[in-house]
């Protein structure tokens, strides 16, 4: 009888033990990472939303809107393209604008995200096309 009780006890102990994977029991919190796709950059899809939000939206401190008296009117594509091709836009958004009467952009604001800077830089390097 002792053997049966001992066997039953051992069976219950071993049945209750199993090999868990720690990472399955306690998974790390999932984080969502976004990638910055600069493979195909177009003015209408990628650049215009950045310019609209940060450069000529007066509610976010933009100073390049229509009828501006303090800067260039970036609602006109040719003005933006000209400043992009001469290097001013990329210098300004990288906070490297010194010695030529221009400011770091957005003016009095935070630097654009690395992704937005990379998109604008790639667009300029591709010829700042109106595509």
C-alpha positions in Angstrom: 0.0 0.0 0.0 2.9 2.3 0.8 4.3 1.7 -2.7 1.0 2.7 -4.3 0.7 5.9 -2.2 4.4 6.7 -3.0 3.8 6.0 -6.7 0.7 8.1 -6.8 2.4 11.0 -5.0 5.4 10.8 -7.3 3.1 10.7 -10.3 1.2 13.8 -9.1 4.5 15.7 -8.5 5.9 14.9 -11.9 2.6 15.5 -13.7 2.6 19.0 -12.1 6.1 19.8 -13.4 6.7 20.6 -17.0 9.4 22.5 -18.8 8.1 26.0 -19.6 9.9 28.5 -21.8 10.5 31.6 -19.7 10.0 33.9 -22.8 6.6 32.2 -23.4 5.4 32.7 -19.9 6.8 36.2 -19.6 7.0 37.7 -23.1 8.7 41.1 -23.6 6.3 43.9 -24.4 5.9 44.3 -28.1 7.1 47.6 -29.5 6.0 49.0 -32.8 8.7 50.4 -34.8 8.1 52.5 -37.9 10.6 52.5 -40.7 11.4 55.5 -42.8 10.9 54.5 -46.4 12.9 56.8 -48.7 12.9 54.4 -51.7 10.5 56.4 -53.8 10.0 60.0 -52.8 7.5 62.3 -54.5 6.6 65.9 -53.9 2.9 65.3 -53.8 2.9 62.3 -51.5 5.9 62.8 -49.2 7.2 66.4 -49.3 4.1 68.5 -49.6 2.6 67.2 -46.4 5.8 68.0 -44.5 6.0 71.5 -46.0 2.3 72.1 -45.4 2.5 71.1 -41.7 5.8 72.7 -40.8 6.5 75.5 -43.2 3.3 77.3 -44.1 0.8 76.3 -41.5 0.6 79.4 -39.3 -0.9 77.5 -36.4 2.4 75.6 -36.1 4.6 78.6 -36.5 5.0 78.4 -40.2 6.2 81.6 -42.0 6.3 80.4 -45.6 2.6 80.7 -46.4 0.8 82.6 -49.2 1.3 86.3 -48.9 4.2 86.0 -46.5 6.2 89.1 -45.8 8.7 87.4 -43.6 10.0 84.6 -45.8 9.6 82.8 -49.1 6.1 81.6 -50.2 6.4 77.8 -50.3 2.8 77.5 -51.4 4.3 78.3 -54.8 6.2 75.2 -55.9 8.8 77.1 -58.0 9.9 79.1 -55.0 10.4 76.0 -52.8 12.1 74.2 -55.7 14.5 77.1 -56.2 15.5 77.2 -52.5 15.7 73.4 -52.4 18.1 73.3 -55.4 20.4 76.0 -54.1 20.8 74.1 -50.8 19.0 76.4 -48.5 16.2 74.1 -47.5 18.4 71.2 -46.6 20.7 73.5 -44.6 17.8 75.1 -42.8 16.1 71.9 -41.8 19.4 70.4 -40.6 19.9 73.5 -38.4 23.0 74.4 -40.3 21.8 77.8 -41.6 24.4 80.3 -40.6 25.9 83.4 -42.1 23.5 84.1 -45.0 20.6 85.7 -43.3 18.5 82.5 -42.9 17.4 80.7 -39.9 17.1 77.1 -38.7 13.7 75.8 -39.8 11.1 75.4 -38.6 11.6 78.9 -37.1 11.5 78.8 -33.3 10.4 75.2 -33.5 11.8 71.8 -33.0 13.9 70.2 -35.6 12.0 68.0 -38.0 12.2 64.2 -37.5 15.1 62.4 -39.0 12.7 60.7 -41.3 11.3 64.0 -42.6 14.8 65.4 -43.1 15.9 62.2 -45.0 12.8 62.5 -47.2 13.4 66.1 -48.1 17.2 65.5 -48.6 16.5 62.6 -50.9 13.9 64.6 -52.8 16.4 67.5 -53.3 19.1 65.1 -54.4 16.8 63.7 -57.0 16.3 67.1 -58.5 13.4 68.5 -56.4 10.9 67.4 -59.0 7.2 68.4 -59.0 6.0 64.8 -59.1 
